[in-house]
Every structure is written in C-alpha cells, then in structure tokens.
Amino acid sequence: MTAPRTSPRKVLGRLSLPERTFVADALRTETLGGVLLLLAAVAALLWANIPGLHHSYETVGDFHLGPGALGLHLSIAHWAADGLLAVFFFVAGIELKRELVAGDLRDPKAAVLPVVAALCGMAVPALVYTLSTLAGGGSTQGWAVPTATDIAFALAVLAVIGTSLPSALRAFLLTLAVVDDLFAILIIAVFFTDRLNFAALGGAAAGLAVFWVLLRKGVRGWYVYVPLGVVVWALMYNSGVHATIAGVAMGLMLRCTTRDGEERSPGEHVEHLVRPLSAGLAVPLFALFSAGVSISGGALADVFTRPETLGVVLGLVVGKTVGIFGGTWLTARFTRAELSEDLEWADLFAVASLAGIGFTVSLLIGELAFEGDAVLTDEVKAAVLTGSLIAAACATVLLKLRNAKYRRLCEDEERDEDRDGIPDVYEQDDPAYHLRMAEIHERKAAEHRRLAAERAAETRHGLAEVPGGAGDEDDRPA
C-alpha cells in the first residue's frame, strides 16, 4: 500500500489574514520613513557638495556635546550613529522577536526560506567583495559593508515607482530584512569590538537584567523604561561593544504574544509607538550626517577603479541578487517546495535585486570598518550610495515589466464584494460568505430582471404606436 501523496508546500504563497494586516501596517510606516530617508540622503549630498555650504556641513557634524565625565562627549554625527540608531535597532529587535514567536519564523519549515535566503544574501556579497579586493590588492576590512539590506530605502523605491507588489513578496522582503538585521547586528558585535571594558559591560548586563525583571513583573510606564534604557545604552557604549546592541537586546526582551483580554501584545504596542520615531526621525537624521560625501566626476570614477569601492558596488548589485535568488531557488529545489502559482521566478529575481539597496546599516559598517581612514570611509560611503542606486534602477526596470500583473494580484487580494471588511480570498471556505454572495447575486439578478422587463414593455409600447404595424401588406409600395 503506497503512502498518500502530500501536496507540495508553496513558496511565497498567500499570507494569513492577521499576518497580512500586520505586514501592511508595518510597511506603511516603513514606506513613509523610506521617503524621508531618501530626502535626508539627498539633503546630505547637497549640503556636502554645494561650495558655500560644505564647510558648515562638516562643522555641524563635528560639533561635540554631552557629558565628558561619562565618556559621552560625542560629535553630532557620532550621536546619530550610536545614539539614534539604537532606536532603529530596538525596533528591529521587536520585529525579530515577533517573527520568532508569532510570525513566519515561528514555523521551522516556513523559516527555512527567509533564513537561508538572508544568509546567502550576506555570504555571497561578502565573498564578491573579498575576491574583488584580493584581485586588486585592496583591504578586506570592508567585507561586511555590502551584506546589509535597507528595507526602508527599498520600500521608498517601491513607493516612488508605484509598483503594486503582492503582499507575499512584500512580506518576504520584510522578513528577509529582519533576519538580515539580526546577522548584521551579530557582525557588528563580533567583528567590530576592539576593546572591552568589563565593568561597563557588567553594568549593562545588570541593567538589562533589571529591564527583563520589570517586564516580567508587569511594571508599566515609559518614565521607568526610558531612563533605564538610556543608562543601559550609555554603559554598553562605554563597554566597547557597539551601543546599538543595547537597543536590540531590549527589543528582544519584550513580550510579543497576546494574552486573554489583549488586542495586541506589549511588544507590538511599543513597536507601534516607537516605529514612527525610528523611521521618521532616527534613521533620516543618521542619513543626514552619514551620507554627505563629496561627489565629483573623479570621485565617481574612483568608485569603479579602487578595489574596496568596486567590491562594495559589485557586492550590493551582483552579490545580493545572486545570493538571495540562489538561496531561495536552492531551498525550494531541495525541500521540493513549489513557487506560488501567482508568481514566477522572475518576480523573486526582481525582489532580490531590490534587496541590493544597502544604505543605513551599510553606511554604519563602512564607518566602523575603516575607522581612522577618513578618505577611504568617504569613498566607501560613495560606493554604498552608487551601488544602492544601481540596484534600485535595476529593480525598477524588472518590477515595471511585471507591474500590470502585480496590479491584478493586488486587486484580487483587496476585493471585498460582500463588504464585511475581510478580503474575499480569505473567505472561500466559509459557507456564510457564499450565502451572503448568493443573496447579493440574487438581488442583482432581480434588479436585472426588472430592468429587462421595463425595456421589453417600452419596446412593445413603441411598436404599438407605429401606424399600420410593421409588415402590413398595405404598407407595401404600389
């Protein structure tokens, strides 16, 4: 007796309704934040390259403030990178926790795809960068620069080009970016920690323990957690570990599952409050003080001739696309999963090329990798901008070719003919939905029968008024 055949698992199939709602809310904020990020990047480039303003850009970025006795007398640019980005990574930590306990990463079978895709999407760019620099005799210190994906920047590109990307592809991009952020955090913590102050690190660990206990005790109030979070951040900064790790750790501690009587978990509630601050203020300000590099014909030419900068560009444009697409294809191939019938592999290739937009975290890693070499740091930043723009242009072309198909898929996902607030595609197995639709169709049919009867009556009345009637023999010519 042969075992019953199981239906193959779908890759990038339709999301569940709760997951679709969460993804839509999250991406709405990220898209707006991405537009602000683009504006901040453009403003930084203008500020740094207009002759009359260039000096003021450097002056403002280098202006120091903060308590020196606490080791926090930092420049504005430093505050933006180590301070404001901690808010960004705090939100990333909450997103990761939610994905692990309530999202797609909760199911090991579903988690394999984005995790493998993200890992390949980081390993291949690092390999491309390393090969490029070894071939050209450059420094391999920046191997991690092209490994990151900027979800906000990518969604801003989608908003600008107006692509109605199906929710499954958007969710894949979001989950991919969350896993990508996790490994970027690990890279920063492991490879860019030169010295350790164990007293400060112990203090940060104690602060995190207090943070965890207060959460488990159900203590509420921002006036408790915000000061504690600032103390933990300051101790983490002085420990030698990058301060953004404190944000991630606190985000991971929040509970992201709901209990009886709760509409949303504490983690989702806090994320809803903090995400606009992260997307609308923290990340754009970081971009404003990090993306201001000098742009000239010679500088742009150097991007494609210097091994370090060429490695960054190739890593973002080629490495990211090949890594994510190849990782996804191999996962589907060896797990015998099938791509959703609504999509094609060309769609995944386009999204993979969109993931080549590495901005926020890539700029941060570039600063850490080449700290002390201001010239090379600026050149690597220019390479990140160049590679991101090339990736965005390639993705735009690829996605535009399929935009008509995407619009039809989005219309199908949004259609709600019974007007109960739930898209019809999620009610196909609900008998009540089909009863409601039968009533709607019966009312429409009755209305059409009434209109048809009225037209028929008008037609008979019009024929009756014709003198002699049609076809009368007396009507023939003599």
PyMOL commands that set and color helices and strands:
alter all, ss='L'
color gray80, all
select helices_A, chain A and resi 17-49+54-62+68-70+76-101+104-106+108-136+145-147+151-161+167-191+198-216+222-239+244-253+266-290+297-303+307-334+345-354+360-369+374-400+403-414+424-426+431-464+473-475
alter helices_A, ss='H'
color red, helices_A
select strands_A, chain A and resi 10-11+64-65+74-75+338-339
alter strands_A, ss='S'
color yellow, strands_A
deselect
rebuild
show_as cartoon
